[in-house]
Amino acid sequence: MNEIGLFCGSFVFVFALSFQQQNIHYKRYIPALINAAFIAALNLFVVKLGSQASPSEMLAFIAGQPLGTTAAMWIHEYRTRTKSESAKASSFFHRTV
């Protein structure tokens, strides 16, 4: 059971860190502020569980990291693309009216 907890904790922790990097890059202050508090809470969770991990739990922890990073990159790109497409459609609509 701890393997699942460590995998999920690791995934979400690295997801939040990777997403935070995008928030900082694009200067999104409020999301960065909220995400920083979330990262702090996740850090406590991961450190507490990870400090007592068995070899199989360590593998689960390590497996969550690259998946969390990749998922954050994909979702951030998807959100950015969707917002820019809707902005383009909106500006096109206003020009034609």
C-alpha positions as CSV (number, residue, x, y, z in Angstrom):
1,M,0.0,0.0,0.0
2,N,2.8,2.4,0.7
3,E,4.1,1.8,-2.8
4,I,0.9,3.3,-4.2
5,G,1.1,6.2,-1.8
6,L,4.7,6.9,-2.7
7,F,4.0,6.6,-6.4
8,C,1.1,9.0,-6.2
9,G,2.9,11.4,-3.8
10,S,5.9,11.5,-6.0
11,F,3.9,11.9,-9.2
12,V,1.8,14.8,-7.8
13,F,4.9,16.4,-6.1
14,V,6.9,16.5,-9.3
15,F,3.8,17.4,-11.3
16,A,3.4,20.5,-9.0
17,L,7.1,21.4,-9.3
18,S,7.1,21.1,-13.1
19,F,3.9,23.1,-13.3
20,Q,5.4,25.7,-11.0
21,Q,8.3,26.1,-13.4
22,Q,5.8,27.0,-16.1
23,N,4.0,29.4,-13.9
24,I,7.2,31.2,-13.1
25,H,8.3,31.2,-16.8
26,Y,5.0,32.8,-17.9
27,K,4.9,35.1,-14.8
28,R,1.6,33.8,-13.5
29,Y,1.9,35.2,-9.9
30,I,-1.3,34.0,-8.3
31,P,-1.1,30.4,-9.5
32,A,2.6,30.3,-8.5
33,L,1.7,31.5,-5.0
34,I,-1.0,28.9,-4.5
35,N,1.1,26.1,-6.1
36,A,4.0,27.0,-3.8
37,A,1.9,26.3,-0.7
38,F,0.7,23.0,-2.3
39,I,4.3,22.0,-3.0
40,A,5.3,22.7,0.6
41,A,2.6,20.4,1.9
42,L,3.5,17.7,-0.6
43,N,7.2,18.0,0.3
44,L,6.4,17.2,3.9
45,F,4.3,14.2,2.8
46,V,7.0,12.8,0.5
47,V,9.8,13.3,2.9
48,K,7.9,11.6,5.8
49,L,7.0,8.6,3.7
50,G,10.2,8.4,1.7
51,S,12.5,8.4,4.7
52,Q,11.2,5.0,5.7
53,A,10.9,3.4,2.3
54,S,11.7,-0.2,1.4
55,P,13.4,-1.0,-2.0
56,S,10.0,-1.6,-3.7
57,E,8.7,1.7,-2.3
58,M,11.8,3.5,-3.5
59,L,11.1,2.1,-7.0
60,A,7.5,3.3,-6.9
61,F,8.7,6.7,-5.8
62,I,11.2,6.9,-8.6
63,A,8.7,5.8,-11.2
64,G,6.3,8.6,-10.3
65,Q,8.9,11.3,-10.9
66,P,9.3,11.2,-14.8
67,L,5.6,10.5,-15.3
68,G,4.7,13.5,-13.2
69,T,7.0,15.8,-15.1
70,T,5.8,14.6,-18.5
71,A,2.1,15.0,-17.4
72,A,2.7,18.5,-16.2
73,M,4.4,19.5,-19.4
74,W,1.6,18.1,-21.5
75,I,-1.3,19.6,-19.4
76,H,0.4,23.0,-19.3
77,E,0.9,23.0,-23.1
78,Y,-2.7,21.9,-23.6
79,R,-4.0,24.7,-21.4
80,T,-1.9,27.3,-23.0
81,R,-2.8,26.1,-26.5
82,T,-6.5,26.0,-25.7
83,K,-6.5,29.6,-24.2
84,S,-4.5,31.0,-27.2
85,E,-6.9,29.3,-29.7
86,S,-9.9,30.7,-27.9
87,A,-8.3,34.2,-27.8
88,K,-7.6,34.0,-31.6
89,A,-11.2,32.9,-32.3
90,S,-12.5,35.7,-30.1
91,S,-10.4,38.3,-31.7
92,F,-11.3,37.0,-35.2
93,F,-15.0,37.2,-34.3
94,H,-14.7,40.8,-33.1
95,R,-12.9,41.8,-36.3
96,T,-15.5,40.4,-38.6
97,V,-18.5,41.8,-36.8
